[in-house]
Amino acid sequence: MPPRRFVALAIVIFASVASAQTQERVLYFEPTLTPQGSQEIVNAIRTITETPQLTLDEARKSLTFRGTAAQVETAEWLFPLLN
């Protein structure tokens, strides 16, 4: 069994790497987009990027999402195409 300090160090390293990989972005829909249209965009981005952490705010016309760098990049690329 490895010494406790090595186990603790491994946990700290893993946690810092995992947290560094998660990013959050907020994007804004066109003001004229309907609620159904914004929900369809959210569903498409969620499915394509496999990002479960998407939040739609109809009042602010915004989409907040969290994911890996690759998921964020893909969502940022898709959003203007779908919007």
C-alpha positions as semicolon CSV with decimal commas, in nm:
position;residue;x (nm);y (nm);z (nm)
1;M;0,000;0,000;0,000
2;P;0,139;0,345;-0,090
3;P;0,213;0,589;0,188
4;R;-0,072;0,822;0,277
5;R;0,106;1,134;0,164
6;F;0,136;0,995;-0,190
7;V;-0,232;0,907;-0,196
8;A;-0,320;1,257;-0,073
9;L;-0,091;1,414;-0,334
10;A;-0,249;1,204;-0,608
11;I;-0,597;1,316;-0,500
12;V;-0,495;1,683;-0,501
13;I;-0,335;1,654;-0,845
14;F;-0,637;1,472;-0,988
15;A;-0,879;1,727;-0,843
16;S;-0,684;2,022;-0,979
17;V;-0,661;1,867;-1,326
18;A;-1,032;1,783;-1,327
19;S;-1,136;2,132;-1,217
20;A;-0,905;2,297;-1,472
21;Q;-1,075;2,108;-1,751
22;T;-1,427;2,226;-1,669
23;Q;-1,524;2,558;-1,821
24;E;-1,839;2,769;-1,809
25;R;-1,976;2,998;-2,077
26;V;-2,283;3,218;-2,119
27;L;-2,416;3,289;-2,468
28;Y;-2,709;3,508;-2,565
29;F;-2,986;3,429;-2,810
30;E;-3,121;3,667;-3,073
31;P;-3,390;3,883;-2,910
32;T;-3,650;3,775;-3,167
33;L;-3,602;3,400;-3,112
34;T;-3,912;3,220;-2,983
35;P;-3,904;3,010;-2,663
36;Q;-3,951;2,697;-2,874
37;G;-3,661;2,798;-3,099
38;S;-3,426;2,854;-2,805
39;Q;-3,527;2,520;-2,651
40;E;-3,454;2,344;-2,981
41;I;-3,108;2,502;-2,990
42;V;-3,042;2,392;-2,632
43;N;-3,151;2,036;-2,715
44;A;-2,931;2,026;-3,025
45;I;-2,623;2,155;-2,842
46;R;-2,685;1,920;-2,548
47;T;-2,711;1,620;-2,782
48;I;-2,422;1,703;-3,015
49;T;-2,174;1,803;-2,744
50;E;-2,297;1,548;-2,488
51;T;-2,305;1,828;-2,231
52;P;-2,573;1,768;-1,967
53;Q;-2,511;2,092;-1,779
54;L;-2,700;2,345;-1,989
55;T;-2,925;2,611;-1,841
56;L;-3,170;2,809;-2,048
57;D;-3,283;3,146;-1,910
58;E;-3,575;3,271;-2,120
59;A;-3,597;3,602;-1,935
60;R;-3,235;3,689;-2,015
61;K;-3,240;3,503;-2,349
62;S;-2,922;3,325;-2,241
63;L;-2,769;2,980;-2,242
64;T;-2,522;2,885;-1,969
65;F;-2,324;2,566;-2,006
66;R;-2,041;2,383;-1,836
67;G;-1,818;2,123;-1,989
68;T;-1,473;2,025;-2,100
69;A;-1,270;2,253;-2,324
70;A;-1,371;2,046;-2,627
71;Q;-1,741;2,061;-2,536
72;V;-1,723;2,436;-2,481
73;E;-1,543;2,495;-2,811
74;T;-1,794;2,284;-3,000
75;A;-2,092;2,456;-2,837
76;E;-1,943;2,800;-2,909
77;W;-1,897;2,700;-3,273
78;L;-2,250;2,556;-3,304
79;F;-2,438;2,831;-3,122
80;P;-2,412;3,108;-3,384
81;L;-2,492;2,861;-3,661
82;L;-2,812;2,752;-3,486
83;N;-2,904;3,093;-3,348
